[in-house]
Amino acid sequence: MGKSLFEKVWDAHVVRELVNGQSQLLIGTHLIHEVTSPQAFGMLRDKNLQVKYPHRTFATVDHIVPTNESLEPYSDPLAQGMIEELRKNCAENQITFFDTNTGSQGIVHVVGPEQGITQPGTTIACGDSHTATHGAFGAIAFGIGTSQVRDVLATQTIALNKLKVRRINVDGNLLPGVYAKDVVLHIIRILGTQGGTGFAYEYGGTTFDNFTMEERMTVCNMSIEGGARAGYVNPDETTFEYLEGRPYTPSGEDWNAAVEQWKYFASDEDCIYDDIVNIDASEIQPTVTWGITPGQGIGIEESIPKLADAPTQSERDSMSEALEYMKFEGGSPIMGKKIDIAFIGSCTNGRLSDFEEVAKYVKGHKVADSLTAIIVPGSQVVAKIAEAKGLDKIFIEAGFEWRAAGCSMCLAMNPDKLIGDQLCASSSNRNFKGRQGSPTGRTMLMSPLMVAAAAVTGEVSDAREVFGLATAEI
């Protein structure tokens, strides 16, 4: 009987089985940033331990780094202190650090792939819930807590329960104006925010076969929002083409050997999945969240659900809480909701292809006078390439603020925050209460182009209508 990629990677990295039923798993690559690592390094010092394999750990700063300042010391002393602490820890332990002056700094889940650190057939861990992003390359990638960051630094292993595997097939061509972000929001809408509990999601089907690596990363990134512990796509020629020539990928004869090994890890055709879900790509609309979880989303042509439509009391209670917080009325159209902020960026949609797609359509349009719109590249590399292509000029001319690389308004551990009950059209991954910095701030998740459509109209709009995508060739 064949094996899935998850089983192959897991089996290749198990050190031993523990008495509590968990597996001690070798972590091939460890990614760290400034927020969840200081305490872990402190715990190592308390126990007089060293970093076991420093060459397997890579660091960057992203969560707290300001996107509107370039000179240090930063105006926020906490941000400055956290960056300096990471610099010290990396220097003391000989860890590769993509600092702000390297030209390679950025969001950890953007930096890893673009540097070629993220590779198929390995295990990857990071003290960040969206580590599942790296599964797009055929890796098993986990978000971990601070104590586990300590464990990986000290032993290069963690203890985990083995997961079940759900295969999610999306087949067919996406309609004009529908993107990878819509695909993952649709999946979460169908399966729920807890539907993936205990599972790794394997994404496949002809839609994923035709996706670029950046599109695959967008979907894998939000696996955690669907409750899954990890999400991945089997490696293929698209994967290998993306990785070839990256700074940390093998070269020459080593490259050919690596590709052959990576091919082995792809799921066997006769492997058995614990569950299979099939989705028709043509049924997916541009999707927008209306509530306070990523699962509370609807197609742009739909209306916000009514309380009476909820099948259970629990769901009615959840809907009631969401409607009250968002200040929306059940049964009202999602289109036309006035926004205050438009944010394009994050580890979900802060890559070059996201900006290229938005620039293609936003050129010649202007951001509505009533709101603020910002675009934040996911890394300094993305920013440099975008600027070389003149994308920044297109955005600035349209009225967007072009910022420096960082997590920015996705989670607002930096100066980019909502104020009061401002409503934000966001290309990020979470719309929880207070997620964007204000305890009453409101977030609506959508694709980058949908955010751009909201920015130029001042309200939630159908990008297909705003930019004429219904007749455009995609």
Beta strands, then each sheet from edge to edge (+ up, - down):
strand 1: 14-17
strand 2: 23-26
strand 3: 29-32
strand 4: 57-60
strand 5: 96-98
strand 6: 123-126
strand 7: 140-143
strand 8: 157-160
strand 9: 164-171
strand 10: 199-204
strand 11: 230-233
strand 12: 275-280
strand 13: 287-289
strand 14: 297-299
strand 15: 341-344
strand 16: 372-375
strand 17: 401-402
strand 18: 423-426
strand 19: 442-445
sheet 1: 1+ 2- 8+
sheet 2: 5+ 4+ 3+ 6+ 7+
sheet 3: 11+ 10+ 9+ 12+
sheet 4: 13+ 14-
sheet 5: 17+ 16+ 15+ 18+ 19+
end
